[in-house]
């Protein structure tokens, strides 16, 4: 809209007069412009060279009349929108009002007309206006060039910053990658060292490094027990402590069976114990009955696991052999005799071995001496402490 106003604002400013006028006289000047599509009115403003406002009017037509003396003025036309609010404007342009002598006709005696024009080429706009517009265009071009230079400089600086940031990020990535690789190597070395130590501890706990004559581990254990007679004997015998010593030899040191868990966990055991029972006979005579079982048998170790230097096994064992019993009955006439019988003894125990050298083993057993009339049976918990050779 602004361009159209600039293009058509200065059309014709015409003053018609029937007699000559002087430079100080003012006459009505008609200002016309091409209407703007959609405009509901216009604001016409005219100022003198000093900037003082001489004329301001709202009009609904595309022309107006104003009283002006010859000279140079500034004019601005602003279009009003549908809400009668200022829209686009033509900007301040130079308006020149001049006196033009017209040829006098002797018969008619016409007077001089005063004509004012607003425009560029061919007398439409004054040279002063054209120079001002040219200067304004130059200033705008210079501002545009400066803005383009600033924008280019900013883009160059931004590109340099991005390049520096990318270099720093790449350097940080390389440093992080080196740190991660170093940490992974250190962790791998630590894990390998820990695995080796754990394997060595496990083997020591399981007895692999040690063995009798290089064949297998030999365990020597000393234990204590407490026997509770059962069946018919519990009427005549009291509960009593006992003791024993046990030798056990596992087959894990033999090369042929070392890597076969089913066979390498088997072993042979030999045990000698002493249990001094005390009680009374059927006729209420005091009685001492000391049993000394000497048994041999087999066992099997179930591997439960290892923690640091400790190894845990569950052992099932079965022993059998001769039992030498010495019976003494004190009454009116003392009686002492030796009894030789067979016995059997199943056992269940938990073994905690430390570093493959020492172990402790709590458990329980069922010992039964096969007397002819009634077997002497007792249930007993036991606790062993031993060393591994």
C-alpha positions as CSV (number, residue, x, y, z in Angstrom):
1,X,0.0,0.0,0.0
2,X,2.9,2.3,0.8
3,X,4.4,1.9,-2.6
4,X,1.1,2.6,-4.3
5,X,0.8,5.8,-2.3
6,X,4.4,6.8,-3.2
7,X,3.7,6.0,-6.8
8,X,0.4,7.9,-7.2
9,X,0.5,10.5,-4.4
10,X,1.8,13.3,-6.6
11,X,-0.5,13.5,-9.6
12,X,-1.7,17.0,-10.1
13,X,-2.0,20.0,-7.8
14,X,-3.9,22.5,-9.8
15,X,-5.0,26.1,-9.0
16,X,-7.2,27.9,-11.4
17,X,-7.3,31.7,-11.1
18,X,-8.8,34.5,-13.3
19,X,-6.3,37.2,-12.4
20,X,-2.5,37.4,-11.7
21,X,-1.2,36.9,-8.2
22,X,1.9,37.9,-6.3
23,X,4.4,35.5,-4.5
24,X,2.9,36.3,-1.1
25,X,-0.7,35.5,-2.1
26,X,-2.3,32.2,-1.3
27,X,-4.7,30.4,-3.4
28,X,-6.6,27.1,-3.2
29,X,-4.5,24.2,-4.5
30,X,-6.1,20.9,-5.4
31,X,-4.1,17.8,-4.4
32,X,-5.1,14.5,-6.0
33,X,-3.8,10.9,-5.7
34,X,-4.8,7.5,-6.8
35,X,-7.0,5.8,-4.3
36,X,-5.7,2.7,-2.4
37,X,-7.8,-0.4,-2.5
38,X,-9.4,-1.2,0.9
39,X,-8.7,2.2,2.4
40,X,-11.6,3.8,4.2
41,X,-10.0,7.3,4.3
42,X,-6.8,9.2,4.3
43,X,-4.8,11.6,6.5
44,X,-3.2,14.5,4.6
45,X,-0.4,16.4,6.4
46,X,1.5,19.4,5.0
47,X,4.5,21.1,6.8
48,X,6.7,24.0,5.8
49,X,10.5,23.8,5.4
50,X,11.0,24.6,9.1
51,X,8.8,21.6,10.1
52,X,5.8,23.5,11.3
53,X,2.5,21.9,10.5
54,X,0.3,24.0,8.2
55,X,-2.4,21.5,7.2
56,X,-3.8,18.3,8.6
57,X,-7.1,16.8,7.5
58,X,-8.9,13.4,7.4
59,X,-10.7,12.9,4.1
60,X,-12.6,10.0,2.6
61,X,-11.8,11.0,-1.0
62,X,-8.6,10.7,-3.0
63,X,-8.2,14.4,-3.3
64,X,-8.4,17.5,-1.2
65,X,-8.0,21.3,-1.5
66,X,-5.6,23.5,0.5
67,X,-4.7,27.2,0.5
68,X,-0.9,27.5,-0.1
69,X,1.5,30.2,-1.2
70,X,4.2,29.5,-3.8
71,X,7.1,27.7,-2.2
72,X,8.5,24.3,-1.1
73,X,6.6,22.1,1.5
74,X,6.6,18.6,2.9
75,X,3.5,16.4,2.4
76,X,2.6,13.0,3.8
77,X,-0.5,10.9,3.0
78,X,-1.5,8.0,5.3
79,X,-4.2,5.5,4.5
80,X,-6.8,4.5,7.1
81,X,-7.9,0.9,7.4
82,X,-11.4,-0.5,8.0
83,X,-11.2,0.5,11.7
84,X,-10.1,4.0,10.7
85,X,-6.7,3.4,12.2
86,X,-3.5,4.6,10.4
87,X,-2.1,2.0,8.1
88,X,0.7,2.4,5.6
89,X,2.1,5.9,4.8
90,X,3.8,7.5,1.8
91,X,6.4,9.1,3.9
92,X,7.4,12.7,3.8
93,X,7.8,14.0,0.2
94,X,8.6,17.5,-1.1
95,X,5.8,19.5,-2.5
96,X,6.6,22.6,-4.6
97,X,4.1,25.2,-5.5
98,X,5.1,27.4,-8.4
99,X,3.6,30.3,-10.4
100,X,3.4,29.6,-14.1
101,X,2.8,32.4,-16.6
102,X,0.2,31.4,-19.3
103,X,0.0,33.2,-22.7
104,X,-2.4,36.2,-22.6
105,X,-5.1,36.3,-25.1
106,X,-6.0,39.9,-26.1
107,X,-9.6,39.0,-26.6
108,X,-10.1,37.0,-23.5
109,X,-7.6,38.6,-21.0
110,X,-7.0,35.5,-19.1
111,X,-4.8,35.7,-15.9
112,X,-1.9,33.6,-14.8
113,X,-2.5,30.2,-13.3
114,X,-0.5,28.9,-10.4
115,X,0.4,25.2,-10.7
116,X,2.1,23.0,-8.1
117,X,3.5,19.6,-8.9
118,X,4.7,16.7,-6.8
119,X,6.9,14.1,-8.5
120,X,10.3,12.9,-9.7
121,X,11.2,12.9,-13.3
122,X,10.0,15.4,-15.8
123,X,9.1,18.1,-13.2
124,X,7.0,15.8,-10.9
125,X,9.4,15.8,-8.0
126,X,12.0,18.4,-7.1
127,X,15.7,17.7,-7.4
128,X,16.1,18.2,-3.6
129,X,13.7,15.3,-3.0
130,X,15.5,13.1,-5.5
131,X,18.9,13.8,-3.8
132,X,17.5,13.1,-0.4
133,X,16.0,9.8,-1.5
134,X,19.3,8.8,-3.2
135,X,21.2,9.6,0.0
136,X,18.7,7.5,1.9
137,X,19.1,4.6,-0.5
138,X,22.9,4.9,-0.1
139,X,22.6,4.9,3.7
140,X,20.4,1.8,3.5
141,X,22.8,0.0,1.3
142,X,25.7,0.9,3.6
143,X,23.7,-0.4,6.6
144,X,22.9,-3.6,4.7
145,X,26.6,-4.1,3.8
146,X,27.6,-3.5,7.4
147,X,24.9,-5.9,8.7
148,X,26.1,-8.5,6.1
149,X,29.7,-8.0,7.2
150,X,28.7,-8.4,10.9
151,X,26.6,-11.5,10.1
152,X,29.6,-13.0,8.1
153,X,32.0,-12.2,11.0
154,X,29.5,-13.7,13.5
155,X,29.2,-16.9,11.3
156,X,33.0,-17.2,11.0
157,X,33.4,-16.8,14.8
158,X,30.7,-19.3,15.4
159,X,32.3,-21.8,13.0
160,X,35.6,-21.3,14.8
161,X,34.0,-21.9,18.1
162,X,32.3,-25.0,16.8
163,X,35.6,-26.3,15.4
164,X,37.3,-25.7,18.8
165,X,34.5,-27.4,20.6
166,X,34.6,-30.4,18.3
167,X,38.4,-30.6,18.9
168,X,37.9,-30.5,22.6
169,X,35.2,-33.1,22.5
170,X,37.3,-35.4,20.3
171,X,40.2,-34.9,22.7
172,X,38.0,-35.7,25.7
173,X,36.6,-38.7,23.9
174,X,40.2,-40.0,23.3
175,X,41.1,-39.4,26.9
176,X,37.9,-41.2,28.1
177,X,38.6,-44.1,25.8
178,X,42.2,-44.4,27.1
179,X,40.9,-44.3,30.7
180,X,38.2,-46.9,30.0
181,X,40.7,-49.2,28.2
182,X,43.2,-48.8,31.1
183,X,40.5,-49.5,33.6
184,X,39.4,-52.6,31.7
185,X,42.9,-53.9,31.6
186,X,43.4,-53.3,35.3
187,X,40.1,-55.0,36.0
188,X,41.0,-57.9,33.8
189,X,44.3,-58.3,35.6
190,X,42.7,-58.0,39.0
191,X,40.0,-60.5,38.0
192,X,42.6,-62.9,36.7
193,X,44.7,-62.6,39.8
194,X,41.7,-63.0,42.0
195,X,40.6,-66.1,40.0
196,X,44.1,-67.6,40.3
197,X,44.1,-67.0,44.1
198,X,40.6,-68.4,44.4
199,X,41.6,-71.5,42.4
200,X,44.7,-72.0,44.5
201,X,42.6,-71.5,47.7
202,X,40.0,-73.9,46.4
203,X,42.6,-76.5,45.5
204,X,44.3,-76.1,48.9
205,X,41.0,-76.4,50.7
206,X,40.1,-79.5,48.7
207,X,43.5,-81.0,49.3
208,X,44.8,-81.1,45.8
209,X,48.3,-79.8,46.6
210,X,48.7,-82.3,49.4
211,X,48.5,-86.1,49.6
212,X,50.0,-89.1,51.2
213,X,52.9,-90.2,49.0
214,X,51.5,-88.1,46.2
215,X,48.3,-90.2,45.9
216,X,45.7,-88.4,47.9
217,X,45.0,-86.4,51.1
218,X,45.2,-88.2,54.4
219,X,43.1,-86.7,57.2
220,X,43.8,-87.4,60.9
221,X,41.0,-86.3,63.2
222,X,40.4,-86.4,66.9
223,X,36.9,-86.2,68.1
224,X,34.6,-86.3,71.1
225,X,31.1,-87.6,71.2
226,X,28.1,-88.0,73.6
227,X,26.1,-91.2,73.4
228,X,22.4,-91.7,74.2
229,X,21.5,-95.4,74.5
230,X,18.4,-96.5,72.7
231,X,16.2,-99.6,72.5
232,X,16.2,-101.8,75.7
233,X,19.6,-100.8,76.9
234,X,18.4,-97.3,77.8
235,X,16.8,-98.9,80.8
236,X,20.1,-100.0,82.2
237,X,22.8,-97.6,80.9
238,X,23.2,-93.9,81.4
239,X,24.2,-91.3,78.8
240,X,27.9,-91.0,78.5
241,X,30.7,-89.1,76.7
242,X,33.1,-90.9,74.4
243,X,36.1,-90.3,72.2
244,X,37.6,-91.5,69.0
245,X,40.4,-91.0,66.4
246,X,39.7,-91.3,62.7
247,X,42.0,-91.7,59.6
248,X,40.5,-91.0,56.2
249,X,42.0,-91.2,52.8
250,X,40.4,-89.8,49.7
251,X,41.1,-91.0,46.1
252,X,41.3,-87.5,44.6
253,X,45.1,-87.6,44.4
254,X,45.2,-90.6,42.0
255,X,45.8,-89.4,38.4
256,X,43.3,-92.0,37.0
257,X,40.4,-90.6,39.0
258,X,41.4,-87.0,39.8
259,X,39.2,-85.4,37.2
260,X,36.3,-87.7,37.8
261,X,34.2,-86.3,40.7
262,X,32.1,-89.4,41.1
263,X,35.3,-91.4,41.9
264,X,37.6,-88.8,43.3
265,X,35.2,-87.9,46.1
266,X,35.2,-91.5,47.4
267,X,37.5,-92.5,50.2
268,X,38.4,-95.1,52.8
269,X,38.2,-94.5,56.6
270,X,39.5,-96.2,59.7
271,X,38.2,-95.3,63.2
272,X,38.9,-96.4,66.7
273,X,36.7,-95.3,69.6
274,X,36.1,-95.7,73.3
275,X,32.7,-95.4,75.0
276,X,32.6,-96.0,78.8
277,X,28.9,-96.8,79.7
278,X,27.8,-97.1,83.3
279,X,24.5,-98.5,84.7
280,X,22.9,-101.4,86.5
281,X,21.9,-104.9,85.6
282,X,18.5,-106.5,85.8
283,X,19.1,-107.5,89.4
284,X,20.1,-103.9,90.2
285,X,23.8,-104.6,90.4
286,X,26.2,-101.8,89.3
287,X,27.7,-102.4,85.9
288,X,30.5,-100.8,83.9
289,X,30.5,-101.6,80.1
290,X,33.3,-100.1,78.1
291,X,33.0,-100.7,74.3
292,X,36.0,-100.2,72.0
293,X,34.9,-100.4,68.4
294,X,37.5,-100.7,65.6
295,X,35.9,-100.1,62.3
296,X,36.8,-99.6,58.7
297,X,34.5,-98.3,55.9
298,X,34.0,-95.9,53.0
299,X,32.8,-92.3,52.7
300,X,31.7,-89.9,50.0
301,X,32.1,-86.1,50.0
302,X,29.5,-83.8,48.4
303,X,31.2,-80.5,47.4
304,X,29.1,-77.6,48.7
305,X,31.4,-74.7,47.7
306,X,34.3,-72.5,48.7
307,X,34.5,-69.0,50.2
308,X,37.9,-67.4,50.2
309,X,40.1,-70.1,51.9
310,X,37.2,-72.2,53.3
311,X,35.9,-75.3,51.6
312,X,32.6,-76.9,52.6
313,X,31.7,-80.6,52.2
314,X,28.9,-82.8,53.2
315,X,30.2,-86.3,54.2
316,X,28.3,-89.6,54.3
317,X,30.2,-92.5,55.9
318,X,29.6,-96.1,56.9
319,X,31.9,-98.0,59.2
320,X,31.8,-101.6,60.4
321,X,34.1,-104.0,62.3
322,X,34.8,-105.7,65.6
323,X,33.8,-104.3,68.9
324,X,35.8,-105.2,72.1
325,X,33.7,-104.8,75.2
326,X,34.9,-105.2,78.8
327,X,32.0,-105.7,81.2
328,X,32.4,-105.4,85.0
329,X,29.5,-106.2,87.4
330,X,29.9,-105.3,91.1
331,X,27.8,-107.2,93.6
332,X,28.4,-109.9,96.2
333,X,31.0,-111.3,94.0
334,X,32.6,-109.2,91.3
335,X,32.6,-110.4,87.8
336,X,34.7,-109.2,84.9
337,X,34.6,-110.5,81.3
338,X,35.7,-109.6,77.7
339,X,33.0,-109.6,74.9
340,X,33.9,-109.5,71.2
341,X,31.1,-108.6,68.9
342,X,30.5,-106.9,65.5
343,X,29.2,-103.4,65.2
344,X,28.2,-100.9,62.4
345,X,28.1,-97.1,62.4
346,X,26.6,-94.8,59.8
347,X,27.6,-91.1,60.1
348,X,26.5,-87.8,58.6
349,X,28.8,-84.8,59.0
350,X,29.7,-81.3,57.7
351,X,33.3,-80.6,57.1
352,X,34.8,-77.0,57.0
353,X,38.3,-77.1,55.7
354,X,40.6,-74.1,55.9
355,X,43.4,-73.6,53.4
356,X,43.7,-77.3,52.8
357,X,45.5,-77.9,56.1
358,X,43.0,-77.8,58.9
359,X,39.4,-78.7,59.3
360,X,36.6,-79.0,61.7
361,X,33.7,-81.5,61.4
362,X,30.5,-81.6,63.4
363,X,28.0,-84.4,62.8
364,X,26.0,-87.3,64.2
365,X,26.1,-91.1,64.1
366,X,24.3,-94.3,65.0
367,X,26.5,-96.9,66.6
368,X,25.1,-100.4,67.2
369,X,27.0,-103.3,68.8
370,X,25.4,-106.6,67.8
371,X,25.0,-108.5,71.1
372,X,23.1,-111.8,70.9
373,X,20.1,-110.9,73.0
374,X,19.6,-107.2,72.3
375,X,21.8,-104.9,70.2
376,X,23.5,-102.1,72.2
377,X,22.6,-99.1,70.1
378,X,23.3,-95.4,70.8
379,X,22.7,-92.1,68.9
380,X,25.6,-89.7,69.4
381,X,26.6,-86.2,68.1
382,X,30.3,-85.7,67.6
383,X,32.8,-82.9,66.8
384,X,36.1,-83.5,65.2
385,X,39.2,-81.4,64.7
386,X,41.8,-82.6,62.3
387,X,44.8,-81.9,60.0
388,X,45.5,-82.9,56.4
389,X,48.7,-84.5,55.3
